[in-house]
C-alpha cells in the first residue's frame, strides 16, 4: 500500500542544504498498524508530509495504494489526499462553529455527496466512535478525548485507504489518550491501515510495528511488537 524506495528530501536553507530524509526504504501493507517514531529533527514529520501527499520527494520513488506519486501539482495532490488519506491531528482541527455532525460531514461536502447521504454516513461514523449522543454538540461542548474521536470520525468520512494520525494523543491526558488509541486499534482490527507519527515510545507500543527514524534514516523496523 505504501512503498518508499531510496526516498530523499532536501531543503535549501540559505547557503545550506538540509537532508531531511536520506535514502528511506519502507513498505507498509494494507491492514497494518504502524508507528513512526523519532526525536525532534529525525525526519518523521517530513516523512508524514511525504506519505500524506502534503509534500513531494526530492529523489527516489513513492507509491501510495498503487499510485506513483511523482511530479504531481498541488491540485492533484489534494485530490489524492481527499480520496486516499484520513488525517487525525494533535490539536483536533475541528471547526468550532460547527456541530460534531457537521464537522464529520465536511469532507463529504468536498466529495460532492448529497446532504441526505452525508448526514446518514456522519451519524454512522459518530456511532462507530461512540459519540452517537453528541452529534449536535460543538467542539467547545466536548472533552478533549471526544473532540479527537470526532476528528477520527471525520478522517473516515471518505472511506480512505489510510488513517494518518500525527501525535493523536499529544494534547490529551494519559487515560484519555489511551481511549483514543483503543479507538484506532479497533479501526485497525476492522481492516483499516493506521499509521501513527509520534515521539512517544509508549504510544508506539500500542501498534504492531515500530519504525524508528534518526537523522533522516530508518534505524530500526520492528514488527510484531509485544504488548503488556
PEUR-V128153 format. One record per residue. N is the residue number from 1. BURIAL is 1 if it has 16 or more other ideal C-beta (glycine too) atoms within 10 Angstrom, else 0. Layout:
BEGIN
n->{N	N}
burial->{BURIAL	BURIAL}
END
This chain:
BEGIN
n->{1	2	3	4	5	6	7	8	9	10	11	12	13	14	15	16	17	18	19	20	21	22	23	24	25	26	27	28	29	30	31	32	33	34	35	36	37	38	39	40	41	42	43	44	45	46	47	48	49	50	51	52	53	54	55	56	57	58	59	60	61	62	63	64	65	66	67	68	69	70	71	72	73	74	75	76	77	78	79	80	81	82	83	84	85	86	87	88	89	90	91	92	93	94	95	96	97	98	99	100	101	102	103	104	105	106	107	108	109	110	111	112	113	114	115	116	117	118	119	120	121	122	123	124	125	126	127	128	129	130	131	132	133	134	135	136	137	138	139	140	141	142	143	144	145	146	147	148	149	150	151	152	153	154	155	156	157	158	159	160	161	162	163	164	165	166	167	168	169	170	171	172	173	174	175	176	177	178	179	180	181	182	183	184	185	186	187	188	189	190	191	192	193	194	195	196	197	198	199	200	201	202	203	204	205	206	207	208	209	210	211	212	213	214	215	216	217	218	219	220	221	222	223	224	225	226	227	228}
burial->{1	1	1	1	0	0	1	0	1	0	0	0	0	0	0	0	0	0	1	1	1	1	0	1	0	1	0	1	0	0	0	1	1	1	1	1	1	1	0	0	0	1	1	1	1	1	1	1	1	1	1	1	1	1	1	1	1	0	0	1	0	1	0	1	1	0	0	0	1	0	0	0	0	0	0	0	1	0	0	1	1	1	0	1	1	1	1	1	1	1	0	1	0	1	0	0	0	0	1	1	1	1	1	1	1	0	1	1	0	0	0	0	1	0	0	0	0	1	1	0	1	1	1	0	1	1	0	1	1	0	1	0	0	1	1	0	1	1	1	0	0	1	0	1	1	1	1	1	1	1	1	1	1	1	1	1	1	1	0	1	1	1	1	1	1	1	1	1	1	0	1	1	0	0	0	1	1	1	1	1	1	0	1	1	1	0	1	1	0	0	0	1	1	1	1	1	1	1	0	0	0	0	1	1	0	1	1	1	1	1	1	1	1	0	0	1	1	1	0	0	0	0	0	0	0	0	0	0}
END
